[in-house]
Amino acid sequence: MRINGGWYEPAEHVPQPVVIGVVQAADGGWVECPFLIDTGASTTVLAPKILRRLGRPVALAPKQLTGVGGPVETWQVWTTLGFLRTDGQPTLIEGAYSAFQDEQALDMSVLGYDILHLFALIVDRPGNTVCLLVPPQRYTILGD
């Protein structure tokens, strides 16, 4: 199984690896959501603009998150994330996810290690590749 990502290239920043997913709203519909791939983030966090569109109930998260700017009030929402595989089938991952309501806290949702550990992650800027793999898909490194 392979899920392809790509590069988000804002004018004022270096390119960032992303994968486009969807998040299930309370009405059963799906909200498109770009996820920044963050290998240093322990948990997946939904951006405030995505959380608002879900219309799902939230609760204060049992674990409050802290980033470079310090602690941020962290909420928890139960929902399903979806990612389209290269074979056209969806991969769905249901769970309780962290979220921020403060608009200044996060511009883009973050895909953290709680999800990334399920995959082999390839982030190769020179090779223009961002992808998540699960066997039978695999990769080979050639050379020294």
C-alpha positions in Angstrom: 0.0 0.0 0.0 1.3 3.4 -0.9 0.0 6.9 -0.1 1.6 9.7 -2.1 2.3 13.1 -0.7 4.0 16.1 -2.1 5.7 19.4 -1.3 4.0 22.5 -0.1 6.1 25.4 -1.2 5.1 28.7 0.5 7.0 31.7 -0.9 8.6 32.7 2.3 9.6 29.3 3.6 11.5 26.2 2.6 9.4 23.4 1.0 7.5 21.2 3.4 6.4 17.6 3.0 2.6 17.1 3.1 0.0 14.5 2.4 -3.6 15.4 1.6 -6.2 13.6 3.6 -9.7 13.9 4.7 -11.3 14.2 8.1 -14.9 12.9 8.8 -17.3 15.6 9.9 -20.2 15.1 12.3 -22.7 14.9 9.4 -20.7 12.0 7.9 -19.2 14.1 5.1 -15.5 14.6 4.6 -13.4 17.7 5.0 -10.2 17.9 2.9 -7.2 18.4 5.1 -3.5 19.0 4.1 -1.3 17.4 6.8 2.3 18.6 7.4 4.5 15.5 7.9 6.3 16.2 11.2 8.6 13.4 12.3 9.3 15.4 15.5 5.7 15.6 16.5 4.5 12.9 18.9 0.9 13.3 18.0 -1.4 14.3 15.1 -3.0 17.7 15.6 -5.9 19.2 13.7 -5.7 22.9 12.7 -8.4 25.3 14.1 -9.9 25.9 10.6 -10.4 22.1 10.2 -11.8 21.6 13.7 -14.4 24.2 13.1 -15.6 22.6 9.9 -16.0 19.2 11.5 -18.9 20.2 13.8 -17.9 17.5 16.3 -18.0 17.7 20.0 -14.6 18.4 21.7 -13.3 18.0 25.2 -10.2 19.3 26.9 -7.4 16.9 26.0 -6.0 14.8 28.8 -2.5 15.8 27.6 -1.9 19.4 26.8 0.7 20.1 24.1 3.7 22.4 24.1 5.5 23.7 21.1 8.3 26.1 20.3 6.0 29.0 21.4 5.1 27.3 24.7 2.0 25.6 25.9 -1.2 25.7 23.8 -4.7 24.9 25.0 -5.3 21.5 23.5 -8.6 19.8 22.7 -9.5 16.3 21.7 -11.9 15.2 19.0 -13.0 11.7 18.0 -13.1 11.3 14.3 -11.7 9.3 11.3 -8.8 10.4 9.1 -8.7 9.1 5.5 -5.9 8.9 3.0 -6.2 7.8 -0.7 -3.9 5.0 -1.7 -2.4 4.7 -5.1 -4.7 1.8 -5.9 -7.7 4.1 -5.4 -8.8 2.7 -2.1 -9.1 4.7 1.1 -7.1 4.0 4.3 -9.2 5.0 7.3 -7.8 5.6 10.8 -10.3 6.3 13.5 -9.3 7.7 16.9 -9.2 10.6 19.3 -7.0 13.4 17.9 -5.6 16.5 19.4 -6.8 19.9 18.0 -6.3 23.5 18.6 -9.0 26.2 18.6 -6.6 29.2 18.8 -6.2 30.5 15.2 -2.7 31.6 16.0 -1.5 28.2 17.2 -1.4 26.3 13.9 -1.8 27.1 10.2 -1.8 23.5 8.9 -2.8 20.2 10.5 0.2 18.0 11.6 0.6 14.3 10.9 2.6 13.1 13.9 4.2 9.9 15.1 0.9 8.4 16.4 0.0 7.9 12.7 3.4 7.9 11.0 4.7 4.9 13.0 2.2 2.8 11.0 4.1 3.4 7.8 7.6 3.5 6.3 7.9 7.2 5.5 10.0 8.5 2.6 10.7 12.2 2.5 13.2 12.8 -0.3 13.4 16.4 -1.6 16.1 15.7 -4.2 14.1 12.8 -5.5 10.8 14.8 -5.3 9.2 12.0 -3.3 6.9 12.1 -0.3 5.1 8.8 0.5 3.8 6.5 3.2 4.4 2.8 2.6 3.0 -0.4 4.0 4.0 -3.9 2.8 4.0 -5.3 0.2 5.2 -1.9 -1.0 8.9 -1.4 -0.1 11.9 0.7 -1.0 15.6 0.0 -1.7 18.5 2.3 -1.1 21.3 1.9 -3.6 24.9 3.0 -3.3 27.3 3.4 -0.4 
